[in-house]
């Protein structure tokens, strides 16, 4: 018999997933919906409006994927629509670079307190930073100077 996923099974959902759903509903109401595919990881999909002047499209579809090993590995965020890309602030597969894992649990991902709400909030902030950068050439906030072939060793995948 195989290992049970962190979230349990459709018949017996874990307390952690129940908490994740409750928190996503409290923070985002019905903006995001949880998808349980027959194969692969669970994910949230939702459409958010970015309220900035001069951007080509206001509505953005975000996908928050529970990575294998969650919650010890952070959930991953992707912009599904429209296509956006920042060479310095995204991984090649499109995953948003939301924090530096070397900053530790006090600043970045904390397996005991961070949730999909954390990642969704960071992804929305990332979109505002992205459009500010596109307009000004300056990424707001701290930028990490990381060599693209080195890092914490997380494998990236296609969303």
TORKOL-4160 file (C-alpha; in steps of 0.2 Angstrom, whole numbers, padded with zeros to 4 digits, m for minus):
159
<pt num="1" X="0000" Y="0000" Z="0000"/>
<pt num="2" X="0007" Y="0017" Z="m0005"/>
<pt num="3" X="0011" Y="0032" Z="0006"/>
<pt num="4" X="m0004" Y="0043" Z="0010"/>
<pt num="5" X="m0003" Y="0061" Z="0004"/>
<pt num="6" X="m0001" Y="0075" Z="0017"/>
<pt num="7" X="m0019" Y="0080" Z="0013"/>
<pt num="8" X="m0026" Y="0063" Z="0016"/>
<pt num="9" X="m0038" Y="0055" Z="0004"/>
<pt num="10" X="m0055" Y="0061" Z="m0003"/>
<pt num="11" X="m0064" Y="0050" Z="0009"/>
<pt num="12" X="m0053" Y="0056" Z="0024"/>
<pt num="13" X="m0046" Y="0073" Z="0023"/>
<pt num="14" X="m0032" Y="0079" Z="0035"/>
<pt num="15" X="m0034" Y="0092" Z="0048"/>
<pt num="16" X="m0021" Y="0102" Z="0038"/>
<pt num="17" X="m0031" Y="0103" Z="0022"/>
<pt num="18" X="m0047" Y="0107" Z="0031"/>
<pt num="19" X="m0037" Y="0122" Z="0039"/>
<pt num="20" X="m0030" Y="0127" Z="0022"/>
<pt num="21" X="m0048" Y="0127" Z="0015"/>
<pt num="22" X="m0055" Y="0137" Z="0029"/>
<pt num="23" X="m0041" Y="0150" Z="0028"/>
<pt num="24" X="m0042" Y="0152" Z="0009"/>
<pt num="25" X="m0061" Y="0154" Z="0011"/>
<pt num="26" X="m0059" Y="0167" Z="0025"/>
<pt num="27" X="m0045" Y="0177" Z="0015"/>
<pt num="28" X="m0052" Y="0175" Z="m0003"/>
<pt num="29" X="m0070" Y="0170" Z="m0001"/>
<pt num="30" X="m0074" Y="0160" Z="m0018"/>
<pt num="31" X="m0060" Y="0169" Z="m0028"/>
<pt num="32" X="m0050" Y="0152" Z="m0028"/>
<pt num="33" X="m0056" Y="0135" Z="m0030"/>
<pt num="34" X="m0047" Y="0119" Z="m0024"/>
<pt num="35" X="m0044" Y="0106" Z="m0038"/>
<pt num="36" X="m0040" Y="0088" Z="m0034"/>
<pt num="37" X="m0034" Y="0080" Z="m0050"/>
<pt num="38" X="m0034" Y="0061" Z="m0052"/>
<pt num="39" X="m0015" Y="0062" Z="m0053"/>
<pt num="40" X="m0003" Y="0075" Z="m0047"/>
<pt num="41" X="m0004" Y="0088" Z="m0033"/>
<pt num="42" X="m0019" Y="0098" Z="m0027"/>
<pt num="43" X="m0019" Y="0116" Z="m0032"/>
<pt num="44" X="m0030" Y="0131" Z="m0031"/>
<pt num="45" X="m0035" Y="0141" Z="m0046"/>
<pt num="46" X="m0042" Y="0158" Z="m0046"/>
<pt num="47" X="m0044" Y="0175" Z="m0055"/>
<pt num="48" X="m0038" Y="0191" Z="m0047"/>
<pt num="49" X="m0040" Y="0209" Z="m0053"/>
<pt num="50" X="m0024" Y="0219" Z="m0053"/>
<pt num="51" X="m0030" Y="0237" Z="m0051"/>
<pt num="52" X="m0016" Y="0247" Z="m0059"/>
<pt num="53" X="m0017" Y="0259" Z="m0074"/>
<pt num="54" X="m0008" Y="0255" Z="m0090"/>
<pt num="55" X="m0008" Y="0236" Z="m0089"/>
<pt num="56" X="m0014" Y="0226" Z="m0104"/>
<pt num="57" X="m0026" Y="0215" Z="m0094"/>
<pt num="58" X="m0032" Y="0218" Z="m0076"/>
<pt num="59" X="m0039" Y="0200" Z="m0073"/>
<pt num="60" X="m0025" Y="0187" Z="m0069"/>
<pt num="61" X="m0027" Y="0169" Z="m0066"/>
<pt num="62" X="m0016" Y="0162" Z="m0053"/>
<pt num="63" X="m0012" Y="0144" Z="m0049"/>
<pt num="64" X="m0006" Y="0139" Z="m0031"/>
<pt num="65" X="0001" Y="0121" Z="m0032"/>
<pt num="66" X="0004" Y="0111" Z="m0016"/>
<pt num="67" X="0022" Y="0104" Z="m0020"/>
<pt num="68" X="0027" Y="0087" Z="m0016"/>
<pt num="69" X="0033" Y="0087" Z="0002"/>
<pt num="70" X="0021" Y="0101" Z="0007"/>
<pt num="71" X="0021" Y="0109" Z="0020"/>
<pt num="72" X="0040" Y="0106" Z="0022"/>
<pt num="73" X="0041" Y="0112" Z="0004"/>
<pt num="74" X="0032" Y="0128" Z="0000"/>
<pt num="75" X="0017" Y="0129" Z="m0011"/>
<pt num="76" X="0021" Y="0136" Z="m0029"/>
<pt num="77" X="0013" Y="0150" Z="m0038"/>
<pt num="78" X="0011" Y="0153" Z="m0056"/>
<pt num="79" X="0002" Y="0166" Z="m0067"/>
<pt num="80" X="m0008" Y="0156" Z="m0079"/>
<pt num="81" X="m0016" Y="0170" Z="m0089"/>
<pt num="82" X="m0010" Y="0182" Z="m0096"/>
<pt num="83" X="0007" Y="0177" Z="m0099"/>
<pt num="84" X="0020" Y="0187" Z="m0089"/>
<pt num="85" X="0038" Y="0183" Z="m0087"/>
<pt num="86" X="0053" Y="0191" Z="m0078"/>
<pt num="87" X="0069" Y="0183" Z="m0081"/>
<pt num="88" X="0076" Y="0189" Z="m0064"/>
<pt num="89" X="0060" Y="0185" Z="m0054"/>
<pt num="90" X="0053" Y="0169" Z="m0061"/>
<pt num="91" X="0060" Y="0152" Z="m0064"/>
<pt num="92" X="0061" Y="0145" Z="m0081"/>
<pt num="93" X="0045" Y="0135" Z="m0079"/>
<pt num="94" X="0035" Y="0151" Z="m0075"/>
<pt num="95" X="0035" Y="0148" Z="m0056"/>
<pt num="96" X="0036" Y="0165" Z="m0047"/>
<pt num="97" X="0051" Y="0168" Z="m0036"/>
<pt num="98" X="0042" Y="0174" Z="m0020"/>
<pt num="99" X="0055" Y="0173" Z="m0007"/>
<pt num="100" X="0073" Y="0168" Z="m0004"/>
<pt num="101" X="0073" Y="0151" Z="0005"/>
<pt num="102" X="0090" Y="0156" Z="0013"/>
<pt num="103" X="0081" Y="0169" Z="0023"/>
<pt num="104" X="0074" Y="0156" Z="0035"/>
<pt num="105" X="0057" Y="0154" Z="0042"/>
<pt num="106" X="0056" Y="0171" Z="0050"/>
<pt num="107" X="0055" Y="0179" Z="0033"/>
<pt num="108" X="0051" Y="0166" Z="0020"/>
<pt num="109" X="0041" Y="0150" Z="0021"/>
<pt num="110" X="0037" Y="0143" Z="0038"/>
<pt num="111" X="0030" Y="0125" Z="0037"/>
<pt num="112" X="0021" Y="0127" Z="0053"/>
<pt num="113" X="0013" Y="0144" Z="0050"/>
<pt num="114" X="0013" Y="0147" Z="0031"/>
<pt num="115" X="m0002" Y="0141" Z="0020"/>
<pt num="116" X="m0009" Y="0143" Z="0003"/>
<pt num="117" X="m0015" Y="0160" Z="0009"/>
<pt num="118" X="0003" Y="0166" Z="0012"/>
<pt num="119" X="0008" Y="0161" Z="m0006"/>
<pt num="120" X="m0008" Y="0168" Z="m0014"/>
<pt num="121" X="m0005" Y="0184" Z="m0005"/>
<pt num="122" X="0014" Y="0184" Z="m0010"/>
<pt num="123" X="0009" Y="0180" Z="m0028"/>
<pt num="124" X="m0003" Y="0195" Z="m0029"/>
<pt num="125" X="0011" Y="0206" Z="m0022"/>
<pt num="126" X="0022" Y="0199" Z="m0035"/>
<pt num="127" X="0010" Y="0205" Z="m0049"/>
<pt num="128" X="0010" Y="0223" Z="m0042"/>
<pt num="129" X="0029" Y="0222" Z="m0041"/>
<pt num="130" X="0030" Y="0215" Z="m0059"/>
<pt num="131" X="0020" Y="0229" Z="m0067"/>
<pt num="132" X="0029" Y="0242" Z="m0057"/>
<pt num="133" X="0045" Y="0235" Z="m0063"/>
<pt num="134" X="0039" Y="0235" Z="m0081"/>
<pt num="135" X="0034" Y="0253" Z="m0080"/>
<pt num="136" X="0049" Y="0260" Z="m0071"/>
<pt num="137" X="0063" Y="0247" Z="m0073"/>
<pt num="138" X="0065" Y="0245" Z="m0055"/>
<pt num="139" X="0059" Y="0230" Z="m0045"/>
<pt num="140" X="0051" Y="0237" Z="m0029"/>
<pt num="141" X="0058" Y="0229" Z="m0013"/>
<pt num="142" X="0073" Y="0218" Z="m0010"/>
<pt num="143" X="0080" Y="0209" Z="m0025"/>
<pt num="144" X="0091" Y="0194" Z="m0022"/>
<pt num="145" X="0107" Y="0192" Z="m0031"/>
<pt num="146" X="0106" Y="0173" Z="m0035"/>
<pt num="147" X="0116" Y="0163" Z="m0048"/>
<pt num="148" X="0102" Y="0155" Z="m0059"/>
<pt num="149" X="0111" Y="0138" Z="m0059"/>
<pt num="150" X="0113" Y="0138" Z="m0040"/>
<pt num="151" X="0100" Y="0138" Z="m0027"/>
<pt num="152" X="0091" Y="0128" Z="m0014"/>
<pt num="153" X="0089" Y="0113" Z="m0025"/>
<pt num="154" X="0071" Y="0113" Z="m0028"/>
<pt num="155" X="0065" Y="0105" Z="m0044"/>
<pt num="156" X="0054" Y="0116" Z="m0055"/>
<pt num="157" X="0040" Y="0109" Z="m0065"/>
<pt num="158" X="0028" Y="0114" Z="m0078"/>
<pt num="159" X="0012" Y="0121" Z="m0070"/>
